[in-house]
Amino acid sequence: MRLSIGIFPVLTESPRGARTCGRWVRLLVCLPALALLLATGSARAEDPAAALKRTVEDGVRILRDPSYKPEGQRAAQHRRLCDVVYRDFDFAEFSKRVLADKWALFTPEQRREFTAVFSKFLADYYMDRLQERYSGEAIAYRGVDMVAPGRAVVNVDVRWRGREFPVEVRMLLRGGQWRAYDVSLLGVSAVGIYRAQFQEILRTHSPAQTIELVRSRLDQP
């Protein structure tokens, strides 16, 4: 079992979902700005698009800060980027949707533990790639679809190497704060990719074993 280097890193050798969406994952592997979209915005008095824009700007400011240019400051920059992600991405909602019907198999304590280790795995992975690959990609905000009370989809275009890639960021209003819980690029959803992986994993692993599998990936490059 190895991690694959892609927009959606996999947890097993060949999960069904990864095989199904393989050509899209290969296409997206070098799209560095997508990682930043996981750090989606929060604001109490703003609409979803304004919230997203504000926090993307927070992330870009950290990436462009010259004080982080020395090699010895990379870890500090990584921590600040992760702070933005933890502050504004709804990992609890994301984890629940990823596990789908398997969520019921986890005890309340296991749900908290799964969310904690899975969120760290994702934050570490994406912020590492963002630090390596960000090179000033432009993001254009195309509009917001209010799909239900307190739920919205923010539509943006990410311009990379002369091409524009449509991205959808699904957001949830909870406690007066807009937070993201899913990101889709060219119709490929992060929730969908990981749901397929964990459905496969949980065929042969218990919830406790699944948590340990994710935990074992935390220290791997």
VEXROSE-50056 format. One record per residue (C-alpha): x negated, y negated, z. Coordinates in steps of 0.02 Angstrom, whole numbers, padded with zeros to 5 digits, always signed. Layout:
! residues N
XYZ;...
***
This chain:
! residues 221
+00000+00000+00000;-00074-00166-00054;-00018-00344-00074;+00001-00401-00252;-00058-00577-00294;+00096-00664-00363;+00227-00793-00329;+00322-00663-00228;+00189-00556-00140;+00246-00376-00119;+00232-00268+00035;+00220-00098-00051;+00136-00027-00207;+00286-00028-00325;+00453-00080-00249;+00602-00064-00365;+00640-00250-00360;+00461-00295-00405;+00465-00174-00553;+00632-00245-00612;+00569-00425-00607;+00388-00385-00651;+00378-00485-00811;+00446-00640-00724;+00326-00621-00578;+00179-00608-00698;+00239-00765-00788;+00252-00862-00625;+00092-00803-00542;-00003-00965-00579;+00135-01091-00541;+00056-01170-00387;+00186-01303-00348;+00321-01174-00309;+00242-01136-00140;+00269-01315-00084;+00455-01302-00123;+00467-01176+00019;+00429-01321+00134;+00598-01397+00100;+00654-01556+00180;+00752-01598+00335;+00845-01757+00379;+00995-01801+00482;+01065-01942+00378;+01008-01894+00203;+01083-01791+00064;+00997-01626+00019;+00896-01698-00127;+00830-01842-00023;+00783-01723+00116;+00691-01609-00006;+00600-01755-00086;+00544-01827+00079;+00464-01667+00140;+00383-01625-00028;+00302-01795-00013;+00244-01749+00163;+00160-01594+00092;+00079-01686-00053;+00012-01816+00068;-00074-01678+00167;-00144-01599+00009;-00215-01765-00053;-00284-01822+00115;-00473-01846+00086;-00511-01802+00266;-00472-01620+00223;-00592-01612+00074;-00741-01542+00173;-00738-01352+00175;-00736-01351+00365;-00568-01442+00367;-00474-01315+00262;-00405-01223+00415;-00340-01387+00489;-00254-01431+00325;-00178-01257+00319;-00106-01279+00495;-00027-01445+00450;+00053-01373+00293;+00121-01227+00393;+00192-01349+00520;+00294-01427+00380;+00357-01256+00325;+00406-01201+00500;+00490-01368+00533;+00600-01367+00379;+00626-01191+00309;+00763-01085+00388;+00668-00922+00410;+00806-00848+00518;+00935-00869+00379;+00810-00809+00249;+00767-00653+00349;+00950-00610+00379;+00990-00624+00194;+00836-00524+00146;+00884-00378+00258;+01068-00392+00206;+01165-00241+00271;+01006-00174+00354;+01013-00321+00475;+01137-00219+00578;+01005-00085+00607;+00894-00208+00702;+00922-00249+00885;+00929-00434+00932;+00749-00424+00992;+00693-00337+00833;+00780-00470+00728;+00683-00607+00818;+00521-00509+00801;+00549-00473+00616;+00588-00656+00582;+00430-00711+00674;+00307-00595+00585;+00390-00612+00414;+00390-00802+00425;+00205-00804+00471;+00165-00686+00327;+00255-00798+00203;+00189-00963+00271;+00009-00903+00274;+00020-00829+00099;+00102-00977+00013;+00003-01113+00098;-00160-01025+00055;-00109-01021-00129;-00050-01200-00124;-00218-01258-00056;-00309-01161-00192;-00202-01208-00341;-00115-01375-00315;-00174-01500-00446;-00047-01640-00447;+00102-01552-00526;+00253-01664-00552;+00425-01626-00482;+00583-01702-00558;+00747-01697-00460;+00893-01658-00574;+01040-01656-00456;+01134-01571-00316;+01277-01445-00323;+01381-01439-00164;+01433-01256-00170;+01526-01254-00002;+01541-01363+00153;+01366-01374+00225;+01287-01278+00080;+01200-01352-00072;+01087-01309-00217;+00956-01438-00263;+00900-01424-00445;+00725-01479-00490;+00600-01460-00632;+00418-01421-00595;+00303-01480-00734;+00149-01372-00756;+00028-01362-00904;+00144-01463-01014;+00297-01356-00979;+00446-01383-00864;+00509-01240-00755;+00684-01252-00678;+00689-01218-00491;+00842-01201-00378;+00823-01231-00192;+00969-01169-00087;+00998-01270+00070;+01102-01256+00227;+01163-01395+00342;+01148-01337+00522;+01147-01449+00675;+01147-01602+00564;+00988-01546+00474;+00969-01489+00294;+00851-01340+00280;+00808-01223+00137;+00840-01037+00145;+00805-00978-00034;+00708-01031-00189;+00742-00970-00367;+00631-00996-00519;+00697-00950-00692;+00836-00854-00605;+00717-00752-00496;+00768-00773-00313;+00648-00753-00167;+00789-00676-00065;+00828-00554-00205;+00647-00500-00229;+00619-00467-00044;+00789-00387-00019;+00744-00256-00151;+00578-00224-00064;+00651-00203+00110;+00793-00094+00048;+00659+00022-00020;+00550+00012+00136;+00696+00048+00253;+00737+00208+00161;+00587+00287+00246;+00543+00167+00388;+00634+00126+00549;+00658-00057+00597;+00511-00044+00718;+00400+00032+00583;+00454-00102+00459;+00405-00240+00580;+00235-00158+00604;+00212-00144+00416;+00236-00331+00397;+00126-00365+00548;-00013-00260+00472;-00015-00379+00321;-00047-00535+00424;-00237-00516+00428;-00256-00456+00249;-00315-00577+00113;
***
